[in-house]
Amino acid sequence: MSTLRAPWGLLGPACLAGAFALLPLGYLAVRSMERGPGFAWGVVATEGTGLLLARSLGLAVVVVAACLILGISLAWLTVRTALPGAAVWSVVATVPLAVPSYVAAFAWLSAMPELAGFTGSAIALTLVSYPYVYLPVAAALRGTDPAHEEVSRSLGVGPVRTFLRVTLPQLRPAAAGGALLVALYVLSDFGAVSLMRYDTFTRGIYTSYRASFDRTPAAALSIVLVVMTVLLVAMETRTRGRRGHSRTGTGTARPIVPAPLGRMVIPALAWCAAVVTAAVAFPLGTLGYWLTVGNSGTWDLAGLVNIAGVTLTVAALGAALTTVLALPVGVVAARYRGRVADLLEHAAYAGHALPGITVALAMVFFAVRYAYPLYQELPLLVCAYAVLFLPVAVAATRAAVLQAPPVLEDVARSLGRSPLRVLREVTVPLAAPGVAAGAALTFVVCMKELPATLLLRPTGMDTLATRLWTETGVGSYADAAPYAAVLILLAAVPSYLLGRRT
């Protein structure tokens, strides 16, 4: 752990980022208390709210458990074993990041309508979410020194016990961070559960917004999601601990010697193929079917290209702002102990569990009251992306900084460098690959975002996600297929680069 003595140069920007992420909470506090705390409590303390809570938590637990199994197993096979075609599998395993949850849900629902409900929601969300665990765990496996495992094996400990007692504890921070992102993704998802007709908090909040002009009940339900988020982040903080697994130089670690799979090579390949088929081949095959059924002669290619360009621009702006805000928060979370650092990290996660429609309405609320020129303008949508996806960039930044040797920062401080100069000249260059990976991941999720984009986009502007949702909502699956295909194709590029990096 670094012993920086003057952290305020970093805490200032981190506090600004945390305050920005807490904007939706200000909106919820105002809205939920408009009719008094008694009314808000009456909304929360009902049997229906308890049922929504049980459904949401149950879905999150199942999806997180499945993602941990898929992500850790695939990371281990592609990084630490002699799996045939490991480089190819490592890239293909990240492609589900490019598949929106509502596209995956539509693919499974159109093929097997009987999956509607909890089962279909869990399948769709698991298959698009497991890369959140796979990517950080694979990066951690490449970054940790395998000498500890070699020592364990030399003492006669079997491969399974070595993995459980030596390797897995080193992967705990990465796996816990990925699991937290999966849990928050599930709690905030709207597209998949809506298509699967499974009632969770997000669907309940959306129904409340649509059913009445009174926003108080929906705001009160959103407060429950915020409390759940805080509890999840606190649990993840305790689970991962504060210990890093860095080394002082890239040349001090032994090279990774892939473990032979022997007779397990066929089951290992079958496992990888099954996951990739379900997560990638199946939704792509479904889209291919609808593209074939549709009439390509009626496609508006010029409009499609224009919408794709708008999508790329908005996602790039959202990723840039999010990464800038996440950098000081990630550094503080990785390098400083104390309640302030914990509160800043928790604040960054506040908006991620909120439904996109809640964050969007919060942005409208603040724009109308305090920054009216931003109302229905592109900057407001970009700010909403930053609030929603700040945890994605923070988690990547924190993990990258944890693996950067803090002793180099101490040396720079001993030479008279200021905290900001240490950040610019030492910490950021060392953590740059991880920060870039977080930016790419943020870019992907910005392209796929739906509820906030539907509400905040400037008049006349469409993205691939909103156009896809519009066509799907009226049952024009063949017309929606081109937008879904282009969206997946564009999102697959950064996903491919992430896979190559890991």
Secondary structure in CASP SS format (residue, H / E / C, confidence):
PFRMAT SS
TARGET T0000
AUTHOR 0000-0000-0000
METHOD secondary structure of the structure
MODEL  1
M C 1.00
S C 1.00
T C 1.00
L C 1.00
R C 1.00
A C 1.00
P C 1.00
W H 1.00
G H 1.00
L H 1.00
L H 1.00
G H 1.00
P H 1.00
A H 1.00
C H 1.00
L H 1.00
A H 1.00
G H 1.00
A H 1.00
F H 1.00
A H 1.00
L C 1.00
L H 1.00
P H 1.00
L H 1.00
G H 1.00
Y H 1.00
L H 1.00
A H 1.00
V H 1.00
R H 1.00
S H 1.00
M C 1.00
E C 1.00
R C 1.00
G C 1.00
P H 1.00
G H 1.00
F H 1.00
A H 1.00
W H 1.00
G H 1.00
V H 1.00
V H 1.00
A C 1.00
T C 1.00
E H 1.00
G H 1.00
T H 1.00
G H 1.00
L H 1.00
L H 1.00
L H 1.00
A H 1.00
R H 1.00
S H 1.00
L H 1.00
G H 1.00
L H 1.00
A H 1.00
V H 1.00
V H 1.00
V H 1.00
V H 1.00
A H 1.00
A H 1.00
C H 1.00
L H 1.00
I H 1.00
L H 1.00
G H 1.00
I H 1.00
S H 1.00
L H 1.00
A H 1.00
W H 1.00
L H 1.00
T H 1.00
V H 1.00
R H 1.00
T E 1.00
A C 1.00
L C 1.00
P C 1.00
G C 1.00
A H 1.00
A H 1.00
V H 1.00
W H 1.00
S H 1.00
V H 1.00
V H 1.00
A C 1.00
T C 1.00
V H 1.00
P H 1.00
L H 1.00
A H 1.00
V C 1.00
P C 1.00
S H 1.00
Y H 1.00
V H 1.00
A H 1.00
A H 1.00
F H 1.00
A H 1.00
W H 1.00
L H 1.00
S H 1.00
A H 1.00
M C 1.00
P H 1.00
E H 1.00
L H 1.00
A C 1.00
G C 1.00
F H 1.00
T H 1.00
G H 1.00
S H 1.00
A H 1.00
I H 1.00
A H 1.00
L H 1.00
T H 1.00
L H 1.00
V H 1.00
S H 1.00
Y C 1.00
P H 1.00
Y H 1.00
V H 1.00
Y H 1.00
L H 1.00
P H 1.00
V H 1.00
A H 1.00
A H 1.00
A H 1.00
L H 1.00
R H 1.00
G H 1.00
T C 1.00
D C 1.00
P C 1.00
A H 1.00
H H 1.00
E H 1.00
E H 1.00
V H 1.00
S H 1.00
R H 1.00
S H 1.00
L C 1.00
G C 1.00
V C 1.00
G C 1.00
P H 1.00
V H 1.00
R H 1.00
T H 1.00
F H 1.00
L H 1.00
R H 1.00
V H 1.00
T H 1.00
L H 1.00
P H 1.00
Q H 1.00
L H 1.00
R H 1.00
P H 1.00
A H 1.00
A H 1.00
A H 1.00
G H 1.00
G H 1.00
A H 1.00
L H 1.00
L H 1.00
V H 1.00
A H 1.00
L H 1.00
Y H 1.00
V H 1.00
L H 1.00
S H 1.00
D C 1.00
F C 1.00
G H 1.00
A H 1.00
V H 1.00
S H 1.00
L H 1.00
M C 1.00
R C 1.00
Y C 1.00
D C 1.00
T C 1.00
F H 1.00
T H 1.00
R H 1.00
G H 1.00
I H 1.00
Y H 1.00
T H 1.00
S H 1.00
Y H 1.00
R H 1.00
A H 1.00
S C 1.00
F C 1.00
D C 1.00
R C 1.00
T H 1.00
P H 1.00
A H 1.00
A H 1.00
A H 1.00
L H 1.00
S H 1.00
I H 1.00
V H 1.00
L H 1.00
V H 1.00
V H 1.00
M H 1.00
T H 1.00
V H 1.00
L H 1.00
L H 1.00
V H 1.00
A H 1.00
M H 1.00
E H 1.00
T H 1.00
R H 1.00
T H 1.00
R H 1.00
G C 1.00
R C 1.00
R C 1.00
G C 1.00
H C 1.00
S C 1.00
R C 1.00
T C 1.00
G C 1.00
T C 1.00
G C 1.00
T C 1.00
A C 1.00
R C 1.00
P C 1.00
I C 1.00
V C 1.00
P C 1.00
A E 1.00
P C 1.00
L C 1.00
G H 1.00
R H 1.00
M H 1.00
V H 1.00
I H 1.00
P H 1.00
A H 1.00
L H 1.00
A H 1.00
W H 1.00
C H 1.00
A H 1.00
A H 1.00
V H 1.00
V H 1.00
T H 1.00
A H 1.00
A H 1.00
V H 1.00
A H 1.00
F H 1.00
P H 1.00
L H 1.00
G H 1.00
T H 1.00
L H 1.00
G H 1.00
Y H 1.00
W H 1.00
L H 1.00
T H 1.00
V H 1.00
G C 1.00
N C 1.00
S H 1.00
G H 1.00
T H 1.00
W C 1.00
D C 1.00
L H 1.00
A H 1.00
G H 1.00
L H 1.00
V H 1.00
N H 1.00
I H 1.00
A H 1.00
G H 1.00
V H 1.00
T H 1.00
L H 1.00
T H 1.00
V H 1.00
A H 1.00
A H 1.00
L H 1.00
G H 1.00
A H 1.00
A H 1.00
L H 1.00
T H 1.00
T H 1.00
V H 1.00
L H 1.00
A H 1.00
L H 1.00
P H 1.00
V H 1.00
G H 1.00
V H 1.00
V H 1.00
A H 1.00
A H 1.00
R H 1.00
Y C 1.00
R C 1.00
G C 1.00
R H 1.00
V H 1.00
A H 1.00
D H 1.00
L H 1.00
L H 1.00
E H 1.00
H H 1.00
A H 1.00
A H 1.00
Y C 1.00
A C 1.00
G C 1.00
H C 1.00
A C 1.00
L C 1.00
P C 1.00
G H 1.00
I H 1.00
T H 1.00
V H 1.00
A H 1.00
L H 1.00
A H 1.00
M H 1.00
V H 1.00
F H 1.00
F H 1.00
A H 1.00
V H 1.00
R H 1.00
Y H 1.00
A C 1.00
Y H 1.00
P H 1.00
L H 1.00
Y C 1.00
Q C 1.00
E C 1.00
L H 1.00
P H 1.00
L H 1.00
L H 1.00
V H 1.00
C H 1.00
A H 1.00
Y H 1.00
A H 1.00
V H 1.00
L H 1.00
F H 1.00
L H 1.00
P H 1.00
V H 1.00
A H 1.00
V H 1.00
A H 1.00
A H 1.00
T H 1.00
R H 1.00
A H 1.00
A H 1.00
V H 1.00
L H 1.00
Q H 1.00
A C 1.00
P C 1.00
P H 1.00
V H 1.00
L H 1.00
E H 1.00
D H 1.00
V H 1.00
A H 1.00
R H 1.00
S H 1.00
L C 1.00
G C 1.00
R C 1.00
S C 1.00
P H 1.00
L H 1.00
R H 1.00
V H 1.00
L H 1.00
R H 1.00
E H 1.00
V H 1.00
T H 1.00
V H 1.00
P H 1.00
L H 1.00
A H 1.00
A H 1.00
P H 1.00
G H 1.00
V H 1.00
A H 1.00
A H 1.00
G H 1.00
A H 1.00
A H 1.00
L H 1.00
T H 1.00
F H 1.00
V H 1.00
V H 1.00
C H 1.00
M H 1.00
K H 1.00
E C 1.00
L C 1.00
P H 1.00
A H 1.00
T H 1.00
L H 1.00
L H 1.00
L H 1.00
R C 1.00
P C 1.00
T C 1.00
G C 1.00
M C 1.00
D C 1.00
T C 1.00
L H 1.00
A H 1.00
T H 1.00
R H 1.00
L H 1.00
W H 1.00
T H 1.00
E H 1.00
T H 1.00
G H 1.00
V C 1.00
G C 1.00
S C 1.00
Y H 1.00
A H 1.00
D H 1.00
A H 1.00
A H 1.00
P H 1.00
Y H 1.00
A H 1.00
A H 1.00
V H 1.00
L H 1.00
I H 1.00
L H 1.00
L H 1.00
A H 1.00
A H 1.00
V H 1.00
P H 1.00
S H 1.00
Y H 1.00
L H 1.00
L H 1.00
G H 1.00
R H 1.00
R H 1.00
T C 1.00
END
